[in-house]
């Protein structure tokens, strides 16, 4: 018996093999300027990207020209060096050190924030750093002008200043398991206060991030 192959079988047998599809090109990841700077500064795995990018966005929105930006990352425990001083023009992390939060904000972690007089709590948001002053209690200090209405705009009224304190030290951490706490001021180690005055006075910015 003569067997005639089907038309489909004949066509497939005569057709050349189709080439395998080329592998897809990986999509190019386009990073914005803030994200590039974040990586360039080596902040990944240390300061949350959200904190850095929000600080830049707030600075841009307020049209602030100060190029020294301090970020206090209150999502971290006080036993960590959670204050970052960044020179945006030089694209350099200038200093990283300790910073205390308010007595009623929390123990090891900052959990509660307020703009209210007498709360003894830290306030979040963006501040313009003002003039150097001499505090009768703390010595050299910096005025802070809260720029976020209802969030930190009572800073001057509450006498919230950046100042040095003995309870912001590794010795205090070793004894108590945390830094000491202020009445709402972002207190820093005494040995760094004069440098912070030089960097931040009259136009620097401070952004307090709570997570």
WODA-V746995 format. One record per residue. N is the residue number from 0. RES is the residue in one small letter. OMEGA is omega in degrees with one decimal (NA if undefined). Layout:
n->[N/N]
res->[RES/RES]
omega->[OMEGA/OMEGA]
This chain:
n->[0/1/2/3/4/5/6/7/8/9/10/11/12/13/14/15/16/17/18/19/20/21/22/23/24/25/26/27/28/29/30/31/32/33/34/35/36/37/38/39/40/41/42/43/44/45/46/47/48/49/50/51/52/53/54/55/56/57/58/59/60/61/62/63/64/65/66/67/68/69/70/71/72/73/74/75/76/77/78/79/80/81/82/83/84/85/86/87/88/89/90/91/92/93/94/95/96/97/98/99/100/101/102/103/104/105/106/107/108/109/110/111/112/113/114/115/116/117/118/119/120/121/122/123/124/125/126/127/128/129/130/131/132/133/134/135/136/137/138/139/140/141/142/143/144/145/146/147/148/149/150/151/152/153/154/155/156/157/158/159/160/161/162/163/164/165/166/167/168/169/170/171/172/173/174/175/176/177/178/179/180/181/182/183/184/185/186/187/188/189/190/191/192/193/194/195/196/197/198/199/200/201/202/203/204/205/206/207/208/209/210]
res->[x/x/x/x/x/x/x/x/x/x/x/x/x/x/x/x/x/x/x/x/x/x/x/x/x/x/x/x/x/x/x/x/x/x/x/x/x/x/x/x/x/x/x/x/x/x/x/x/x/x/x/x/x/x/x/x/x/x/x/x/x/x/x/x/x/x/x/x/x/x/x/x/x/x/x/x/x/x/x/x/x/x/x/x/x/x/x/x/x/x/x/x/x/x/x/x/x/x/x/x/x/x/x/x/x/x/x/x/x/x/x/x/x/x/x/x/x/x/x/x/x/x/x/x/x/x/x/x/x/x/x/x/x/x/x/x/x/x/x/x/x/x/x/x/x/x/x/x/x/x/x/x/x/x/x/x/x/x/x/x/x/x/x/x/x/x/x/x/x/x/x/x/x/x/x/x/x/x/x/x/x/x/x/x/x/x/x/x/x/x/x/x/x/x/x/x/x/x/x/x/x/x/x/x/x/x/x/x/x/x/x]
omega->[179.1/-179.5/178.7/-179.8/179.8/-179.7/-178.3/-179.5/-179.3/-178.7/179.9/-179.2/-176.6/-175.2/176.1/179.0/179.0/179.0/177.5/-180.0/178.9/178.1/-178.8/176.5/177.8/-179.7/178.2/178.7/-179.7/-178.0/175.8/-174.7/-179.8/179.3/177.1/179.8/177.8/179.2/-179.7/-179.8/179.7/-176.1/-177.8/-178.3/-179.3/175.6/178.8/178.8/-179.0/-179.5/-178.1/-176.7/177.1/177.5/178.1/180.0/179.2/178.7/-179.6/-178.2/179.5/-178.2/177.1/-176.3/-178.7/-176.0/173.7/-176.0/174.2/177.1/174.7/-176.2/-177.7/169.2/179.8/176.9/-176.2/177.1/178.2/174.2/-169.8/173.3/-177.0/176.6/-171.5/172.8/-175.6/179.5/179.8/-179.2/-173.3/169.3/-172.4/-174.4/171.1/-175.3/-178.5/172.1/-178.1/172.1/-175.1/-176.6/-179.5/175.8/179.3/178.3/178.5/-179.1/173.4/-174.5/-174.7/-176.4/-177.9/174.9/-170.1/175.1/178.3/-177.9/-175.0/177.2/174.7/175.0/178.9/169.5/-174.3/177.5/165.3/-179.0/-176.8/-173.5/170.0/174.5/173.3/178.9/177.9/-176.9/-169.6/-177.1/-178.2/-176.9/-179.8/173.3/178.6/179.2/179.6/-174.5/-176.8/-176.5/178.3/-177.5/-179.3/-173.1/175.7/-175.9/179.8/179.0/-179.6/-176.7/175.0/-177.3/170.2/-176.8/175.5/179.8/178.5/-177.4/174.1/-174.6/176.8/177.2/178.6/177.9/-178.9/-177.6/-170.9/-179.1/177.8/171.1/166.5/-175.8/-176.2/173.1/179.0/-179.0/171.2/-177.3/-174.3/176.7/-178.4/-175.2/179.8/-170.8/-177.4/177.4/178.3/175.2/-179.1/-176.0/-165.1/-171.9/173.1/171.3/173.1/-179.2/173.8/175.4/178.8/-174.8/-178.1/178.9/NA]
